[in-house]
Amino acid sequence: MKRRPIEARIETGRREEEHDGPGVEGESFRDAMARWASGVSVVAVRDKDDGRVYATTVSALASISARPPRIVISLGPGAQALPFLSEGGRFVVNILAQDQSALASRFADAFPVGPDPFPSEGDPAIQGTHAGLTCEVERLVPVGSSRLVVGLVVETDVGGGTSPLLYHDRGYAELSDET
């Protein structure tokens, strides 16, 4: 079963066909990267000033070190969580289960609407996920229009045996036992 996520786009007045830098054109790159299957996560951070949670759907996640355990995520300039991430702060990577595509779509939107899936206090971990990583921000690195967030993993939760939600060819997908 394939579900299409909500696409959040901000028009900049610049056409996608325009190309003025090194590398391939943006649309060509996006088409090629759509062929890469990845897991889907919601990265969430609690604002230390008012306690609100800000979250963003992310599929650009990689393990970069086992000792010490580190991950890197890539956030675009419009990511809701980005302004609340700072070195030394905490965030949670909620690796979504296949039945959580609605959450993935909600937090892909610039203005997510719906019931809050986060606890009222503590780390913003979503219940029922495939897995979770609680991290401390080690470094924020600007790369092009995005920011790489390097996180030291301080806690893990391997979930309840659910299958992961996947993203492939611009839609949500599920693992299949068919070969």
VOGU-3710 file (C-alpha; in Angstrom, 3 decimals, decimal comma):
1> mkrrpieari> 0,000/0,000/0,000  1,506/3,300/-1,055  0,418/6,603/0,467  1,359/10,006/-0,748  2,582/12,455/1,889  1,518/16,048/2,177  3,992/18,168/0,260  4,948/21,422/1,916  6,420/23,902/-0,539  7,316/27,529/-0,198
11> etgrreeehd> 7,438/29,478/-3,422  10,518/31,681/-3,672  9,671/33,330/-6,952  12,532/31,425/-8,581  11,700/28,716/-11,076  13,036/25,212/-10,440  14,279/25,025/-14,028  16,760/27,814/-13,340  20,226/26,554/-12,596  23,102/28,807/-11,726
21> gpgvegesfr> 25,523/26,697/-9,721  27,600/23,559/-9,829  26,011/20,127/-10,064  22,868/18,889/-11,769  19,597/20,789/-11,783  17,400/20,545/-8,675  14,491/18,676/-10,262  16,806/16,106/-11,851  18,488/15,556/-8,481  15,133/15,173/-6,693
31> damarwasgv> 13,960/12,663/-9,325  17,083/10,537/-8,857  16,922/10,712/-5,040  13,250/9,667/-5,116  14,559/6,241/-6,151  16,389/5,929/-2,797  14,258/4,150/-0,211  14,683/5,425/3,333  13,097/5,219/6,723  10,852/8,025/7,944
41> svvavrdkdd> 11,294/9,798/11,257  9,926/12,753/13,147  12,657/14,814/14,769  11,294/16,624/17,808  12,745/19,165/20,220  11,176/20,763/23,293  11,660/24,536/23,571  13,433/25,104/26,884  11,695/28,474/27,347  8,006/27,598/26,968
51> grvyattvsa> 7,986/23,775/26,886  6,348/23,512/23,441  7,469/20,757/21,093  8,561/21,540/17,541  8,850/18,653/15,118  9,811/17,964/11,524  9,533/14,878/9,300  12,988/13,695/8,255  14,187/10,936/5,955  17,806/12,163/5,762
61> lasisarppr> 19,258/10,276/8,730  22,495/8,295/9,002  24,570/6,597/11,640  28,071/8,099/11,492  29,823/6,488/14,465  29,261/3,505/16,761  31,810/4,587/19,392  30,707/7,002/20,539  27,219/6,499/19,014  26,510/9,429/16,684
71> ivislgpgaq> 23,955/10,180/14,018  23,539/12,999/11,530  20,288/14,433/10,209  19,785/17,023/7,511  17,235/19,794/8,027  16,127/22,317/5,426  15,837/26,005/6,271  12,057/25,743/6,827  12,213/22,834/9,288  10,129/23,678/12,371
81> alpflseggr> 12,599/22,062/14,756  15,699/23,837/13,413  15,468/27,151/15,331  15,186/25,230/18,627  18,248/23,029/18,144  21,454/24,281/19,736  24,706/22,681/20,819  24,200/20,808/24,078  20,410/20,681/23,639  18,410/17,460/23,323
91> fvvnilaqdq> 16,208/16,113/20,556  14,484/12,841/19,736  14,520/10,998/16,429  11,203/9,108/16,393  11,665/6,373/13,759  8,100/5,810/12,597  6,246/2,511/12,357  4,353/1,620/9,176  1,010/2,613/10,721  2,228/6,167/11,480
101> salasrfada> 2,178/7,682/7,984  -0,378/10,276/9,143  2,187/11,607/11,631  4,820/11,723/8,889  2,486/13,765/6,680  1,456/16,050/9,537  5,008/17,027/10,472  6,060/17,402/6,821  3,685/20,372/6,758  5,026/23,813/7,706
111> fpvgpdpfps> 2,047/24,273/10,048  1,146/20,842/11,470  -2,418/20,432/12,675  -3,774/17,609/14,786  -3,583/16,040/18,222  -0,219/16,388/19,940  1,504/12,942/20,058  4,172/14,101/22,517  4,251/13,761/26,316  3,557/16,976/28,254
121> egdpaiqgth> 7,037/16,913/29,825  10,450/15,417/29,194  11,908/14,254/25,918  9,424/14,441/22,998  9,217/10,719/22,235  6,182/9,435/20,327  4,584/6,221/21,624  4,302/3,222/19,283  7,255/4,074/17,039  9,493/1,505/15,392
131> agltceverl> 12,465/2,907/17,358  13,648/6,093/19,001  16,958/7,848/19,525  17,364/10,535/22,174  20,333/12,706/21,288  22,365/15,672/22,437  23,320/18,178/19,738  27,082/18,093/19,252  27,322/20,279/16,202  25,265/22,208/13,644
141> vpvgssrlvv> 26,967/22,426/10,259  25,696/24,643/7,419  25,781/22,828/4,064  24,184/24,589/1,112  20,648/25,607/2,076  20,467/22,915/4,785  21,934/22,276/8,231  23,495/19,008/9,288  22,801/18,197/12,919  25,301/15,852/14,538
151> glvvetdvgg> 23,806/14,141/17,575  25,358/12,008/20,296  22,887/9,203/21,039  22,278/9,096/24,817  19,218/6,781/24,919  17,556/4,291/22,590  14,136/2,648/22,413  13,711/-0,289/20,053  9,914/-0,125/19,993  7,421/-2,930/20,145
161> gtspllyhdr> 8,319/-5,143/17,189  6,548/-3,018/14,593  7,721/-2,700/10,993  9,198/0,616/9,843  7,528/3,187/7,635  9,492/3,713/4,419  9,622/6,533/1,889  10,235/5,676/-1,759  9,359/7,288/-5,089  7,660/10,251/-3,342
171> gyaelsdet> 5,301/8,081/-1,310  5,095/5,990/1,832  5,737/2,274/1,514  5,887/-0,792/3,741  8,322/-3,675/3,919  7,195/-6,808/2,129  8,273/-10,411/2,652  8,076/-10,957/-1,107  11,436/-11,354/-2,836
//
